Amino acid sequence: MLILPIKKKWFDMILSGEKKEEYREIKEYYETRFQNLFGALTVHSVSVFSDDEEYELLQGKSVIKQIRKNSVQEVVFRNGYSKNSKSIKARCRLRIGKGRPEWGASSDKQYYILEILDKEELAADKNILHKAGDEQLEK
């Protein structure tokens, strides 16, 4: 499961249901993580007429079977970097596109967009996640 820290403003908006997307810059750091979680490949292309890069996301039957995964995955959004911070577990779908400025995106830039399909706030004692195979701690 992927854990992404976010600022309190965006955390509260996601929790209230007002914000339905979370954005991440298109960088190798996220490219690797999203490939591992969603089985998605990012295709980079440079325009002949400008210095802008364009990106496309390949998923599902567009990628080889060995990396193919379900297009909907669980992501944990954590309010900050502390292990004790409040967290939201969300079912998300990944795409590339332009985001909404009122939700923190620049209008002229492409992002990885995590579309939030549904969510639940994690109880404080369930915020600590362990490696695959371990159970969550419960008090």
N, C-alpha and C positions, 0 to 999 in steps of 0.2 A: 504494500500500500504506500502511496506517495503522500508525504506530509509537506504542505506548503505554508510558510508563515505569511500572514497578511496583517496590514494595519487595522487598528480598532475600528476606524470609520467603515472600511469595507467589510470587516467581520460582522459588525452590527447590521449593515445593510443586507448582507446575505442571510443572516439569522432572521431578520424581519420579513424576508421574502422580496424586498424591494430590488435588490441587485441579483440578477439572474445569470451573470457571467463574471468570470475572473480572468484576468489577462496576464500573460507572461511574454516577455520579449523573445523573439526568435533568435536564440543563441544555442551553441553546441550543448551547453549545460542542460537546458530543458529539452533539446532535441533528443538527447540520449535517454533521459528519464521518461519522456512521452513515448519513445519507441519501445522501451521496456514495458511500460504499463499498458499502452493501447495497441501496440504492434503497428505503430504508424511511422512512415518514412516521410521526411521533409525533403522536397525537391526545390533546389535553388536555381533561379534563372536570372540572368542579368539582361536588362533591356538594352538594345542597340542604340536607342534614342535618348537614354538618360542614364544616370549613375544609380538609379533605384534598382534594388533587387526585388524580384517577385518570388513568392513562395507558394507552393502547392503541397497539400497533405495527401499522402496515399495511405489507404487503410483497407481492411476487408479483403475482397478478392483481388484488389490491385497490388497486393504484396504477396511474397512467397508464403507458403503454408507454414514454414518453420517459425515465422514471427507473427503470423496472423492471430488476432485476439478479438474478443468482443468489443464493440465500439463504445459500450457504456462500462465505465469502471468507477470504483470508489476512490475518492481523494479526501484527505483530511486537511481542512484549513485551520491553522492554528493562529490565534491572536498573539503574534509576537514569536519570540524564539525560545522562551522558557518551556521546559517540559510540563510545568504546572499551569500553563496558560489555558484558557478556554479553547475548546476545539469543536469544529463542526465536521461531521462525516457526511459527504455528499456523493450522490451518484452523478457522474459527469460524462458528457460527450465532448470530444476534442475536435476542433476545426481551426483553420487559419482564416483570418479576416481582419477587418477594421472594427475597432471597438467604439464604445460610446463614451464621449468625454465626461458625462455626468457619472460614469462608473470608473473613471480613472485612466482612460485611454486617450492618446493623442489621435485626433481625427485623420491625420495624414499618414499613419503608420500601420503596418500589418503586425498582428500578434497571434500567438497561440491563444485560442479562446476556449476556456473550459465552460461549457454550457451546463448550468446547474439544473438537473432534472428534478431532484428532490434532496432533502437534507434532514439531518437530525443533530441536535446539540449533544455532545458527549458529556457525560457526568464527569466531574473532576477526578474521581477515582478510576476512570477508564481512559484517561488521557495518555497513559503510558502504554505505548505499543511495543510489542516484542517482535523478534524475528519470526519468520514463517514457522509454524509448528508449535509455537508457544501460545499459551492462552493469555488473555488480558488479565491484569491483576484486578481482583475485586475485593473490597473490604467488607 
